[in-house]
Amino acid sequence: DLKCIQGVIEFKYPFSHLCCCLHYVYFAVRKWRSKSTFKGHGPWEIEVGEPVSSTVASLESDVIKENCSNPIFLRKDTKTSFQWRVRNLPYPKQVYNLSVEPDQRCCVIRTTNKKYYKKFNIPDLDRSQLPLDSSALSFTHVNNTLIVSYKKPKEILTLEHELLCEVKKLKGTNEGDVDCKTQ
């Protein structure tokens, strides 16, 4: 059973021009969606980055609204590590307990006061079929945000370097370079 998967990777450059050095390039957003049986494509599943939030909302969507103090879990990778941020967690650092469950191929965040629990996997390691290593997992807590880091294995770093080299080979388009058949 083959699925058609569509993916988008947006790169973020800190400079207006493409740097020769790959150290400054990082993923801004990575999202996937697969083909649905009824309506073409399913919804986007955001793997890295934040979903684009619409500032303009209709009256119907404002009736039931998520509390702004709820924890927000999102992934923001760095050059050397996978990184997740859980915003709106006001507890001190000693309350958090992180563990790796290799049989379920996931990481777990627990609090000793039982106020927060989250299981999450690392899709990059799953795609490359690499094992989870508990020694690569670390965390810190700053400004009501829990920052969980997992050091990238050498295989992933090599794979990302090859991907960035391929992207640098592609010819970019400037604004206004669109091939429009109607003009």
N, C-alpha and C positions, 0 to 999 in steps of 0.2 A: 504494500500500500504506500505509494509515493505521494507526498504532499508538495504542493507548490508553495514555496516560502519566499516572501519578498522582504528585503532588508534595506535599511537606510543607515548610513554612518555619516554624521556631520563632524568635521574636524574644526578645531578652534586654533587659530594662530594668534599669538600675542602681538604680532607685528602686521602691518598692512601688506607686506610682500612675503612671498614664500622664502623661508629661511633655508639655507643650505644645511643647517644643523638640525637633526631630527630631535634634539633634546627639547625643543620648544613646542612640539606638536602633541596635542592630546585630543582624545575623543570628547566632544561636547555632548552628543546624543548618539545612542545606538538603539534602534528599535526594529522589531520584526512583526510580520503578520503573515498568517497562512491563509490559503484559499478556503473559503467557506463552501459548504455544499449548496446553500441557497442563494446567497447574494454576492457572488464574486469573492471579495476578500473580507476577512474577519477584522476585528478591531486591532489596533496597534498595541503590541506588548513592549513597553519601554524597558530596556535592559540597563542602559547607562544614561544618566541625566534626569532632568525633571520634565514632567509633561507640560506642554504649553497650556497655561491657564487662560481662559477667556475672561477678560475684564468686563465684557458686556454680557449680561445674563438676562434671560427672559423672566417674566414674573412667575411662571410655573416652576422654574428650577430654583427660585429663591424661597419657596415654601418650606422645604426641608433642606437644611444646610448643615454640613459637617462643622463640628465645633473647632474653632481655630486653635484650641489648646491640646487637641489630640496629637499623639505622636505621629510624625511624618517620617516614613522610611524611604530613602532613595539612595541610589548608587552614584558615586562620583569617583572615577578612577584617577590615580596619579600615574606617573611614568613607571614607578617601580612596584606599585601595589594596587590591588583591587580595594576600593574603599566604599564603605556604606556610612551614611549619616542618619541618625535617628534624632530628629529635632523634637523639642518640647518634652524632654525627659529631665525633670528637675532634681533627681536623686543624686546623692554623692557617689563618687567613683567606686567606693568599696561595696556598694549595693549590687553592682553588675557582675555577672558571671558568664563568661563565654566558653563554649565548648564546641568540639567537632564530633559529629557522628558519622564515621566512615561507612557504616552499613547502610545508612540512608542518604549518604553523599550530601550532607548539609551541615551548616553551622547553626548554633542555637545561642540566642541571647536570653538570659534569665535575670530576674532581679530577686534578691533574697526576700524582699517584702511582697513578692508575688503580684506586683502591679503591672509588669510588662513581660511578655514572652513572645519571641519571634524566631521562627525557623526560616532559613533562606539558603538557597543553593548558589553555586558559582558556575553559571552556564559555560564560561570559557574553559574551565577544567573539565566539565562534562563533555563538551565537544571534542576536546583533545584526549579524553579518557585518561586524565592524570589523577593520581590519588590525592586526597586531602591530607594536609600535614598540620597537626595542632600547634607545632612550634612556629608556624608562619603566621598564626593569628595573634593579633594584639589589639588593644583599644585604649582610648583616652576619653575624658569627659571635660568639655569646655563650653561655657555659656549655654547651659541646658541642652547641649547636643552631645550625644554619644557618637564617637568616631571609631568605627571598627575597620581595621586594616588587615589584609591578607597579602603577604609578600608574594609577588608573581614568581612562578618557577622559571628557570632558564628557557625552557621550551616555549613558554608563552611570550617571553621577551623577544626571542628569536622570531617567532611567528609575527608579532606586531611590527618588528623592524622590517621584515620582508614585505608586509602589507604597506607600510609607509613608503618604502622604496618604490613599490608598484604605483602608489598614488602620486608620487612625485613625477613618475614617467608620463602620467596622463596630461593631456593638453587641457588647460583650464580655459574658461570663457570669461570674458570681461562683460560688464554691463553693457547691453546694447548689441552684443554679438549674436543675437538670436537669428536663426535662419527662418524667416517668415515667408511662406509661399504666397500669401495674399497680397503682399505689397509689390 
